[in-house]
Amino acid sequence: MSPLAHRIYVSTLVTIVLFVTLFLVVTGLSYYGTSLEERFYHPEHQFYKPSGVFGHGLGIIGTLLIIIGVFSYIARKRYKFLANFGRLKYWLEFHIFLCSLGPILILFHTAFKFGGIVAISFWSMVAVVLSGVIGRFIYIQIPRSIEGRELSLDEVKEMKRGVEEILQTSAHLDDQRRQAIVQSIALQDVSNGGGSILGNMIGKYFEDQATIRQVKGMIRAGGMPKSERRQIVGLLKDEMALNNKIGRLKTMQELFKYWHVVHLPFAIIMLVIMIIHVGVTIAFGYRWIF
């Protein structure tokens, strides 16, 4: 999948989630905005209530999306023959899509009324979604091969492109400017900044932006053509991003291990109670439209 096709793919998934959420809010605002005590008298109560045609349908579809999202991603990681059907990165993005859209549908299925054992499943689901967002952030901080395999520190360092050599052979810069640029993006330890990980990352981001502006000024003063300046700046941004990943690689790898300790138990609790809820619903004769 080309970078353009990948952007279209991700944008389409995000658009679907936003569109469905907006549609549910707009169409059901009158009912969901009514207090719990007065909903029974709402003209569309039989349609939107959790056991109604619309509400029950949202619960079924949302549950199926979560199940498909969870077990398809697990299967892709476990069975090697599925590697022929796309990179793990794309499966992860589709997993996130299904496991974001599914909980949204289930949220509207409950009509924002939580109670009993189902409440435990719901809040476990919320914890899974939130931890999934954090996990996705950690995941993209760890460099991986094109197949999705986590790279070692030595492999990541081999990806560095030798900025100094490229600047020397392809850029018309004097020695002073070239050395200043190389030193400005030198590999630094960004994992032990004396503060929180997030705080260090935010501080490093603004530091990098200031460095990029400084580099732009230096190469602009050297009279370099605009197309060549754009190419050099793009190269420097890639190198700085890789340096940052190298600097916090060990920390992110450790965080990713601990993340599973939080994400997996909540996911199991959610699925177990969800299955119990579905079983009880069927036992009491709620069959939706079939």
VEXBADREN-821347 format. One record per residue: residue in one letter; y, x, z of N, C-alpha, C, O in turn. Coordinates in pm, whole numbers, padded with zeros to 5 digits, always signed. Example, Ala and Ser with C-alpha at 12.3 -4.5 7.8 and 13.67 -1.06 7.14 Angstrom:
A-00569+01319+00780-00450+01230+00780-00330+01320+00780-00332+01424+00846/S-00225+01285+00708-00106+01367+00714+00003+01290+00787+00114+01341+00804/
! end
This chain:
M-00119+00085+00000+00000+00000+00000+00124+00089+00000+00140+00176+00086/S+00211+00067-00096+00334+00147-00105+00429+00111+00009+00416+00004+00068/P+00526+00200+00040+00623+00169+00146+00696+00036+00122+00720-00039+00217/L+00731+00007-00003+00799-00119-00034+00708-00238-00008+00750-00337+00051/A+00583-00227-00054+00487-00336-00032+00461-00356+00117+00444-00469+00162/H+00458-00246+00193+00437-00257+00337+00554-00326+00405+00534-00408+00495/R+00675-00294+00362+00793-00361+00421+00791-00510+00389+00824-00593+00474/I+00753-00545+00266+00743-00686+00229+00636-00756+00312+00654-00868+00357/Y+00523-00688+00331+00412-00741+00410+00455-00771+00553+00433-00881+00603/V+00517-00673+00619+00562-00691+00757+00672-00797+00766+00672-00880+00857/S+00766-00793+00671+00875-00892+00670+00822-01033+00653+00874-01127+00713/T+00719-01049+00572+00659-01181+00551+00595-01232+00680+00611-01349+00715/L+00524-01145+00750+00461-01185+00877+00565-01226+00979+00551-01328+01047/V+00671-01146+00991+00778-01178+01087+00846-01309+01049+00876-01391+01136/T+00871-01329+00920+00936-01451+00873+00852-01575+00906+00906-01678+00946/I+00722-01564+00889+00633-01677+00919+00642-01715+01066+00653-01833+01100/V+00638-01614+01154+00646-01641+01298+00779-01708+01333+00782-01807+01406/L+00889-01656+01280+01021-01712+01309+01035-01852+01252+01090-01941+01317/F+00986-01873+01129+00997-02004+01065+00916-02109+01141+00965-02220+01165/V+00794-02076+01179+00710-02171+01252+00773-02206+01387+00775-02323+01427/T+00825-02104+01457+00889-02129+01586+01010-02220+01569+01028-02315+01646/L+01093-02192+01471+01212-02273+01446+01172-02416+01409+01236-02511+01454/F+01068-02430+01327+01022-02563+01286+00976-02645+01408+01010-02763+01420/L+00900-02582+01497+00850-02652+01616+00964-02693+01709+00964-02801+01767/V+01062-02604+01721+01177-02634+01808+01257-02751+01751+01291-02845+01824/V+01288-02746+01623+01372-02848+01561+01302-02984+01559+01362-03085+01595/T+01175-02986+01517+01105-03114+01504+01073-03178+01639+01070-03301+01649/G+01050-03097+01741+01010-03154+01869+01114-03146+01977+01084-03170+02094/L+01238-03111+01940+01342-03090+02041+01365-03214+02127+01383-03203+02248/S+01364-03330+02065+01388-03455+02140+01282-03475+02248+01314-03514+02360/Y+01156-03449+02213+01047-03470+02309+01043-03360+02414+01035-03388+02533/Y+01048-03235+02370+01038-03123+02465+01160-03115+02556+01153-03061+02666/G+01272-03169+02510+01393-03168+02592+01397-03280+02694+01486-03284+02778/T+01301-03371+02687+01293-03482+02783+01221-03436+02909+01125-03360+02901/S+01266-03481+03024+01204-03441+03150+01059-03488+03155+01022-03585+03089/L+00977-03418+03233+00834-03450+03242+00810-03592+03290+00716-03658+03247/E+00897-03640+03380+00880-03775+03434+00907-03883+03331+00853-03993+03340/E+00992-03853+03232+01033-03956+03135+00962-03944+03001+00981-04028+02913/R+00881-03840+02984+00815-03821+02855+00718-03934+02820+00699-03967+02703/F+00658-03993+02922+00562-04102+02897+00627-04216+02820+00560-04287+02745/Y+00758-04233+02838+00829-04343+02773+00892-04300+02640+00954-04381+02571/H+00877-04175+02605+00932-04127+02478+00853-04189+02363+00731-04195+02369/P+00922-04237+02257+00851-04303+02146+00746-04217+02076+00655-04270+02012/E+00757-04083+02086+00662-03995+02019+00570-03924+02118+00513-03819+02086/H+00556-03980+02238+00474-03917+02340+00329-03901+02295+00269-03796+02317/Q+00273-04005+02233+00134-04000+02189+00111-03895+02080-00002-03852+02058/F+00217-03856+02013+00206-03759+01905+00219-03616+01956+00144-03528+01914/Y+00316-03592+02046+00347-03456+02090+00274-03413+02218+00268-03293+02246/K+00220-03505+02295+00156-03466+02420+00037-03373+02391-00016-03373+02280/P-00005-03293+02490-00113-03195+02467-00240-03254+02407-00309-03187+02331/S-00271-03379+02439-00391-03442+02383-00359-03528+02261-00448-03595+02208/G-00232-03528+02217-00193-03605+02100-00236-03535+01971-00284-03422+01973/V-00217-03606+01861-00260-03551+01732-00190-03418+01702-00255-03321+01664/F-00060-03414+01720+00015-03293+01690-00008-03185+01796-00038-03070+01764/G+00008-03222+01923-00007-03127+02032-00147-03067+02039-00163-02947+02058/H-00248-03154+02025-00387-03106+02028-00414-03013+01909-00483-02912+01923/G-00361-03048+01795-00380-02965+01676-00320-02827+01694-00378-02727+01651/L-00202-02820+01757-00140-02690+01782-00229-02604+01872-00241-02483+01852/G-00291-02667+01971-00378-02594+02062-00500-02537+01990-00540-02423+02013/I-00559-02619+01903-00678-02574+01828-00644-02460+01734-00713-02358+01731/I-00537-02478+01657-00498-02375+01560-00457-02246+01632-00495-02137+01590/G-00379-02260+01740-00337-02143+01815-00454-02066+01873-00456-01943+01870/T-00552-02138+01926-00671-02075+01982-00749-01999+01874-00792-01886+01896/L-00766-02062+01759-00837-01998+01649-00765-01871+01602-00829-01770+01573/L-00633-01877+01594-00557-01759+01552-00576-01643+01648-00592-01529+01605/I-00575-01672+01778-00594-01565+01877-00734-01507+01867-00751-01385+01869/I-00835-01594+01856-00973-01546+01846-00993-01461+01722-01054-01353+01727/I-00941-01509+01609-00953-01432+01485-00879-01299+01497-00930-01195+01456/G-00758-01302+01554-00678-01182+01568-00744-01077+01656-00741-00958+01626/V-00804-01122+01767-00867-01029+01861-00995-00969+01804-01011-00848+01800/F-01086-01057+01759-01219-01009+01721-01221-00941+01584-01306-00857+01558/S-01127-00978+01495-01122-00908+01366-01075-00764+01385-01125-00673+01319/Y-00978-00744+01475-00929-00609+01500-01035-00524+01571-01051-00406+01541/I-01106-00586+01666-01214-00514+01734-01322-00474+01633-01373-00362+01637/A-01356-00567+01542-01458-00537+01441-01413-00425+01349-01492-00338+01313/R-01284-00426+01310-01233-00321+01221-01243-00184+01288-01271-00085+01220/K-01220-00176+01418-01227-00049+01489-01372-00004+01510-01400+00115+01519/R-01463-00101+01520-01601-00067+01556-01691-00042+01435-01776+00047+01439/Y-01672-00119+01328-01763-00110+01214-01698-00032+01100-01593-00072+01048/K-01761+00077+01062-01703+00169+00965-01691+00108+00825-01601+00146+00749/F-01781+00015+00789-01777-00039+00654-01648-00119+00628-01609-00138+00513/L-01583-00165+00734-01459-00241+00717-01341-00150+00683-01233-00198+00649/A-01363-00018+00693-01256+00076+00659-01217+00065+00512-01108+00106+00473/N-01307+00011+00430-01279-00007+00287-01184-00124+00261-01139-00143+00149/F-01155-00202+00365-01073-00321+00348-00933-00304+00406-00870-00401+00449/G-00884-00181+00407-00747-00158+00452-00738-00064+00570-00833-00051+00647/R-00624+00001+00582-00600+00094+00692-00591+00021+00825-00553-00096+00831/L-00628+00092+00931-00627+00034+01065-00487-00013+01104-00471-00111+01176/K-00386+00058+01055-00247+00022+01084-00216-00119+01037-00150-00195+01107/Y-00263-00155+00918-00237-00288+00864-00313-00396+00941-00263-00506+00962/W-00435-00362+00983-00513-00456+01064-00445-00478+01199-00444-00590+01250/L-00389-00371+01256-00318-00385+01383-00197-00477+01367-00171-00562+01452/E-00125-00459+01259-00007-00544+01235-00048-00689+01216+00022-00779+01263/F-00160-00713+01147-00208-00850+01130-00258-00906+01264-00240-01024+01292/H-00320-00821+01345-00363-00860+01481-00242-00903+01564-00246-01005+01633/I-00135-00824+01558-00013-00858+01632+00046-00989+01582+00092-01072+01661/F+00044-01009+01450+00095-01132+01390+00019-01254+01442+00081-01350+01488/L-00114-01251+01433-00194-01366+01477-00182-01389+01628-00178-01503+01674/C-00176-01278+01704-00170-01290+01849-00026-01310+01899-00003-01314+02020/S+00067-01322+01809+00203-01367+01844+00221-01513+01805+00275-01593+01881/L+00174-01547+01685+00185-01685+01637+00096-01779+01718+00137-01890+01752/G-00026-01734+01750-00118-01817+01828-00060-01860+01962-00059-01980+01990/P-00012-01768+02046+00048-01807+02174+00169-01900+02159+00191-01986+02244/I+00246-01884+02052+00360-01974+02031+00310-02116+02008+00365-02211+02065/L+00206-02131+01926+00149-02264+01902+00091-02323+02031+00107-02442+02058/I+00025-02239+02110-00032-02287+02237+00079-02326+02334+00064-02422+02410/L+00189-02252+02333+00303-02286+02419+00352-02428+02389+00377-02505+02480/F+00365-02461+02261+00410-02596+02224+00297-02698+02244+00325-02816+02264/H+00173-02654+02237+00059-02743+02268+00067-02792+02412+00038-02909+02440/T+00105-02702+02504+00116-02741+02644+00236-02831+02671+00248-02888+02779/A+00326-02842+02572+00451-02918+02590+00530-02863+02709+00602-02937+02776/F+00516-02733+02734+00588-02663+02841+00554-02719+02979+00638-02722+03069/K+00429-02763+02993+00380-02813+03121+00256-02732+03158+00155-02739+03088/F+00266-02656+03267+00156-02568+03307+00106-02608+03445+00185-02639+03534/G-00025-02608+03461-00082-02642+03592-00231-02613+03595-00296-02605+03491/G-00284-02597+03717-00427-02576+03732-00473-02441+03679-00395-02346+03670/I-00601-02435+03645-00660-02310+03598-00604-02268+03462-00603-02150+03428/V-00556-02367+03384-00498-02336+03253-00372-02251+03269-00340-02171+03181/A-00301-02270+03379-00180-02192+03404-00214-02042+03414-00137-01957+03370/I-00330-02013+03474-00372-01873+03485-00393-01815+03345-00352-01702+03317/S-00459-01894+03258-00482-01849+03120-00350-01831+03047-00332-01734+02974/F-00258-01925+03069-00129-01916+02999-00052-01791+03039-00003-01718+02953/W-00040-01768+03170+00037-01651+03214-00036-01521+03182+00028-01417+03163/S-00169-01526+03175-00243-01409+03127-00210-01384+02981-00196-01269+02938/M-00198-01493+02905-00161-01482+02764-00022-01421+02750+00001-01336+02663/V+00071-01464+02834+00206-01407+02832+00201-01257+02863+00269-01177+02799/A+00119-01220+02963+00105-01079+02998+00044-00999+02883+00083-00885+02859/V-00052-01059+02812-00115-00993+02698-00012-00969+02587-00006-00861+02529/V+00070-01071+02559+00171-01059+02454+00273-00950+02489+00305-00865+02406/L+00323-00954+02612+00424-00856+02654+00366-00715+02655+00430-00620+02609/S+00245-00702+02709+00182-00569+02710+00150-00523+02568+00149-00404+02540/G+00122-00620+02478+00098-00585+02339+00220-00527+02272+00210-00434+02192/V+00337-00582+02304+00462-00528+02251+00482-00385+02299+00520-00297+02221/I+00457-00363+02428+00471-00228+02483+00368-00134+02420+00399-00020+02386/G+00245-00185+02404+00140-00104+02344+00172-00065+02201+00144+00047+02160/R+00229-00157+02126+00268-00128+01988+00374-00017+01985+00371+00070+01899/F+00468-00023+02079+00572+00080+02087+00509+00216+02114+00545+00315+02051/I+00415+00221+02210+00349+00347+02243+00266+00396+02125+00264+00515+02095/Y+00198+00303+02058+00109+00337+01947+00183+00410+01835+00134+00510+01783/I+00301+00359+01800+00374+00419+01688+00437+00553+01725+00483+00626+01638/Q+00439+00586+01855+00492+00715+01897+00389+00827+01880+00424+00945+01886/I+00262+00789+01860+00155+00888+01848+00124+00909+01701+00077+00816+01635/P+00149+01027+01646+00120+01053+01503-00028+01031+01472-00116+01066+01551/R-00054+00971+01354-00191+00941+01314-00211+00978+01169-00116+00991+01091/S-00338+00994+01134-00373+01022+00995-00357+00894+00914-00330+00787+00969/I-00375+00905+00781-00360+00789+00695-00467+00683+00725-00448+00565+00697/E-00581+00727+00784-00686+00632+00821-00662+00571+00957-00736+00482+00999/G-00559+00616+01028-00529+00562+01160-00584+00645+01274-00570+00606+01390/R-00647+00760+01245-00702+00846+01349-00589+00920+01421-00496+00971+01358/E-00598+00926+01554-00497+00996+01633-00504+01146+01606-00612+01205+01611/L-00390+01207+01577-00385+01348+01544-00372+01434+01669-00310+01393+01768/S-00429+01553+01664-00414+01648+01774-00278+01715+01763-00208+01703+01663/L-00241+01788+01869-00111+01856+01870-00104+01959+01758-00001+01972+01692/D-00212+02034+01737-00213+02135+01631-00197+02071+01493-00126+02125+01408/E-00263+01957+01472-00252+01888+01343-00111+01839+01319-00060+01845+01207/V-00048+01790+01426+00090+01741+01412+00183+01856+01379+00271+01842+01293/K+00167+01968+01445+00254+02083+01419+00239+02134+01276+00334+02186+01218/E+00120+02118+01219+00098+02159+01080+00174+02072+00981+00194+02110+00866/M+00217+01953+01027+00291+01862+00941+00437+01905+00924+00506+01857+00834/K+00484+01996+01011+00623+02039+01002+00646+02108+00869+00562+02187+00825/R+00756+02080+00807+00777+02116+00668+00853+02247+00647+00880+02285+00533/G+00889+02317+00755+00960+02444+00737+01099+02423+00682+01129+02461+00569/V+01185+02361+00763+01319+02326+00717+01399+02449+00675+01471+02447+00576/E+01383+02556+00752+01463+02675+00723+01430+02728+00583+01521+02766+00508/E+01303+02730+00548+01263+02779+00416+01316+02688+00305+01362+02735+00202/I+01308+02558+00328+01355+02463+00227+01507+02474+00209+01556+02471+00096/L+01579+02488+00320+01724+02503+00312+01761+02631+00239+01860+02636+00166/Q+01683+02734+00260+01713+02863+00200+01687+02864+00049+01758+02931-00026/T+01585+02790+00006+01547+02793-00136+01614+02685-00219+01638+02705-00339/S+01646+02569-00156+01696+02458-00237+01837+02413-00204+01893+02330-00275/A+01894+02466-00097+02029+02423-00059+02127+02539-00071+02096+02653-00037/H+02244+02508-00119+02348+02610-00138+02432+02620-00010+02542+02567-00003/L+02377+02688+00090+02445+02704+00217+02449+02851+00255+02358+02928+00224/D+02557+02890+00323+02563+03028+00370+02474+03042+00493+02429+02943+00551/D+02449+03167+00532+02356+03194+00643+02401+03129+00774+02317+03081+00850/Q+02531+03127+00800+02581+03073+00926+02553+02924+00937+02503+02877+01039/R+02585+02848+00829+02561+02704+00832+02410+02675+00837+02366+02585+00909/R+02332+02751+00762+02188+02727+00758+02125+02747+00897+02044+02666+00941/Q+02163+02856+00964+02109+02881+01097+02155+02776+01198+02080+02739+01288/A+02279+02728+01183+02330+02626+01274+02251+02496+01260+02222+02428+01358/I+02216+02463+01135+02138+02342+01110+01998+02356+01168+01947+02264+01233/V+01934+02470+01144+01798+02493+01194+01794+02488+01346+01703+02429+01404/Q+01892+02550+01411+01895+02550+01557+01921+02410+01614+01875+02377+01723/S+01995+02329+01540+02029+02196+01590+01908+02103+01597+01908+02005+01672/I+01804+02133+01517+01686+02047+01518+01564+02121+01572+01450+02081+01548/A+01587+02228+01646+01476+02305+01701+01393+02218+01794+01447+02130+01861/L+01262+02243+01797+01171+02165+01880+01205+02185+02027+01213+02298+02077/Q+01224+02072+02097+01256+02076+02239+01157+01989+02314+01094+01901+02256/D+01145+02014+02445+01057+01933+02530+01133+01808+02571+01225+01815+02654/V+01095+01694+02514+01165+01570+02545+01086+01485+02643+01123+01371+02670/S+00978+01538+02697+00894+01460+02788+00930+01480+02934+00889+01401+03018/N+01006+01586+02965+01039+01615+03105+01190+01626+03122+01242+01730+03161/G+01258+01517+03093+01402+01520+03101+01457+01492+03239+01578+01485+03257/G+01368+01476+03338+01415+01452+03473+01444+01306+03501+01485+01274+03613/G+01423+01217+03406+01447+01075+03428+01331+00995+03374+01221+01047+03354/S+01355+00867+03351+01250+00781+03297+01223+00815+03150+01308+00872+03082/I+01104+00779+03105+01068+00806+02966+01162+00734+02872+01212+00792+02776/L+01185+00604+02900+01272+00525+02814+01413+00580+02815+01478+00589+02711/G+01462+00618+02934+01597+00673+02944+01611+00802+02866+01712+00825+02800/N+01509+00888+02875+01511+01014+02800+01510+00989+02649+01579+01058+02573/M+01431+00889+02606+01422+00859+02464+01554+00805+02411+01597+00840+02300/I+01618+00719+02489+01747+00665+02447+01852+00776+02440+01930+00783+02345/G+01852+00862+02544+01946+00974+02544+01923+01067+02426+02018+01116+02366/K+01795+01093+02393+01763+01180+02281+01803+01116+02149+01843+01186+02056/Y+01793+00984+02140+01832+00915+02017+01981+00939+01989+02019+00976+01878/F+02064+00917+02089+02208+00936+02069+02242+01083+02045+02335+01115+01970/E+02167+01172+02109+02187+01315+02085+02153+01350+01940+02225+01427+01876/D+02044+01293+01889+02005+01319+01750+02108+01263+01652+02138+01325+01551/Q+02162+01145+01683+02263+01086+01594+02388+01174+01588+02449+01190+01482/A+02425+01230+01703+02540+01321+01705+02510+01447+01624+02597+01499+01554/T+02386+01496+01634+02347+01615+01557+02352+01587+01407+02398+01670+01329/I+02304+01470+01367+02304+01433+01225+02447+01427+01172+02475+01475+01062/R+02537+01369+01251+02678+01363+01207+02735+01504+01193+02811+01532+01100/Q+02698+01592+01286+02747+01730+01281+02693+01801+01157+02766+01872+01088/V+02565+01782+01128+02504+01844+01011+02567+01791+00883+02593+01868+00790/K+02592+01660+00876+02657+01602+00759+02793+01667+00734+02830+01694+00620/G+02865+01691+00843+02996+01755+00829+02984+01897+00776+03065+01940+00694/M+02882+01970+00824+02865+02109+00780+02828+02117+00632+02882+02201+00560/I+02737+02033+00586+02694+02042+00446+02799+01981+00353+02809+02019+00236/R+02879+01885+00406+02987+01830+00324+03095+01936+00303+03154+01946+00195/A+03121+02014+00409+03222+02120+00399+03178+02230+00303+03262+02302+00250/G+03047+02244+00281+02997+02346+00191+03004+02307+00045+02964+02384-00042/G+03055+02187+00017+03071+02143-00121+02942+02104-00189+02933+02109-00312/M+02842+02066-00113+02713+02029-00171+02722+01894-00240+02790+01805-00187/P+02659+01872-00355+02660+01742-00424+02604+01631-00334+02520+01656-00247/K+02651+01507-00356+02612+01395-00271+02462+01371-00272+02403+01346-00167/S+02399+01377-00390+02255+01352-00398+02176+01455-00319+02076+01423-00254/E+02222+01582-00324+02154+01688-00250+02177+01674-00100+02088+01701-00020/R+02300+01630-00063+02328+01607+00080+02237+01500+00135+02183+01513+00245/R+02219+01391+00057+02133+01281+00102+01989+01329+00121+01923+01290+00217/Q+01943+01412+00031+01807+01465+00040+01789+01553+00164+01688+01542+00234/I+01886+01639+00190+01879+01729+00306+01883+01650+00436+01808+01679+00529/V+01972+01550+00444+01983+01469+00566+01853+01393+00591+01808+01383+00705/G+01792+01341+00485+01665+01271+00500+01556+01365+00552+01476+01327+00636/L+01555+01487+00501+01459+01588+00547+01480+01619+00694+01384+01630+00770/L+01605+01634+00734+01635+01666+00874+01595+01551+00967+01544+01575+01077/K+01619+01428+00925+01580+01313+01007+01429+01309+01028+01382+01284+01139/D+01354+01334+00922+01208+01336+00933+01163+01447+01028+01073+01428+01110/E+01226+01562+01016+01188+01676+01101+01221+01648+01247+01143+01682+01336/M+01336+01587+01272+01374+01556+01409+01281+01452+01470+01243+01462+01586/A+01244+01352+01390+01152+01249+01439+01017+01310+01475+00957+01275+01576/L+00970+01403+01390+00843+01469+01417+00852+01558+01540+00759+01562+01621/N+00964+01628+01556+00985+01710+01676+00979+01625+01802+00919+01665+01902/N+01043+01509+01797+01043+01420+01913+00902+01373+01947+00864+01365+02064/K+00823+01341+01844+00686+01296+01868+00601+01409+01926+00517+01386+02013/I+00623+01530+01877+00550+01645+01932+00587+01666+02079+00500+01692+02163/G+00715+01654+02109+00763+01679+02245+00707+01582+02347+00686+01620+02462/R+00683+01457+02307+00632+01359+02404+00490+01312+02371+00446+01208+02419/L+00419+01390+02289+00285+01350+02247+00191+01332+02365+00125+01229+02377/K+00185+01431+02454+00093+01424+02567+00125+01306+02657+00034+01237+02704/T+00254+01282+02681+00294+01170+02767+00252+01037+02706+00200+00951+02777/M+00274+01020+02576+00239+00896+02510+00087+00874+02506+00040+00761+02518/Q+00012+00982+02489-00133+00971+02490-00183+00924+02625-00274+00842+02633/E-00123+00976+02734-00161+00933+02868-00122+00788+02891-00200+00711+02948/L-00003+00751+02849+00043+00612+02865-00047+00515+02791-00076+00406+02839/F-00092+00556+02671-00177+00468+02591-00311+00444+02660-00368+00335+02650/K-00361+00545+02730-00486+00527+02806-00466+00428+02920-00549+00340+02942/Y-00355+00443+02993-00328+00353+03105-00296+00212+03057-00321+00114+03127/W-00239+00203+02937-00202+00072+02883-00325-00018+02868-00317-00138+02893/H-00438+00040+02828-00561-00039+02814-00604-00100+02947-00662-00208+02950/V-00574-00032+03057-00611-00082+03189-00539-00213+03219-00591-00298+03291/V-00420-00230+03165-00341-00352+03186-00373-00456+03081-00394-00573+03113/H-00376-00416+02955-00389-00510+02844-00526-00578+02840-00534-00700+02825/L-00632-00500+02853-00768-00553+02836-00806-00656+02941-00858-00762+02903/P-00785-00633+03072-00824-00734+03171-00753-00868+03151-00816-00973+03162/F-00623-00865+03122-00551-00990+03098-00606-01062+02975-00616-01185+02974/A-00643-00985+02872-00699-01046+02752-00833-01114+02783-00860-01223+02734/I-00916-01048+02864-01045-01106+02900-01027-01233+02982-01093-01333+02956/I-00937-01229+03081-00910-01348+03163-00862-01463+03075-00909-01576+03089/M-00770-01433+02985-00718-01536+02895-00828-01599+02812-00835-01722+02801/L-00915-01517+02753-01021-01567+02665-01124-01648+02743-01169-01752+02696/V-01163-01600+02862-01264-01671+02942-01215-01809+02983-01286-01908+02968/I-01092-01815+03036-01038-01944+03080-01012-02035+02960-01028-02156+02969/M-00973-01976+02847-00952-02053+02726-01083-02120+02682-01085-02237+02644/I-01193-02043+02687-01323-02098+02649-01364-02210+02744-01415-02313+02701/I-01339-02190+02875-01370-02294+02973-01288-02419+02945-01339-02531+02949/H-01160-02399+02915-01071-02512+02887-01118-02589+02763-01120-02712+02764/V-01156-02518+02659-01204-02582+02537-01334-02659+02565-01352-02771+02519/G-01424-02595+02643-01551-02661+02676-01530-02788+02755-01594-02890+02727/V-01441-02784+02855-01413-02903+02936-01348-03012+02851-01380-03130+02866/T-01258-02973+02762-01191-03069+02675-01292-03142+02587-01286-03264+02572/I-01385-03067+02529-01487-03128+02444-01579-03217+02527-01619-03325+02482/A-01614-03171+02648-01703-03249+02735-01643-03383+02773-01715-03481+02792/F-01510-03388+02784-01444-03513+02820-01412-03600+02698-01346-03703+02709/G-01461-03558+02582-01452-03644+02464-01329-03628+02379-01306-03711+02291/Y-01249-03525+02400-01131-03504+02315-01174-03430+02188-01207-03311+02193/R-01174-03499+02078-01227-03442+01953-01121-03422+01846-01155-03386+01733/W-00997-03444+01878-00884-03435+01782-00907-03532+01668-00928-03651+01694/I-00904-03488+01540-00914-03582+01428-01055-03586+01369-01078-03656+01271/F-01149-03512+01429-01285-03512+01375-01383-03562+01478-01503-03569+01451/
! end
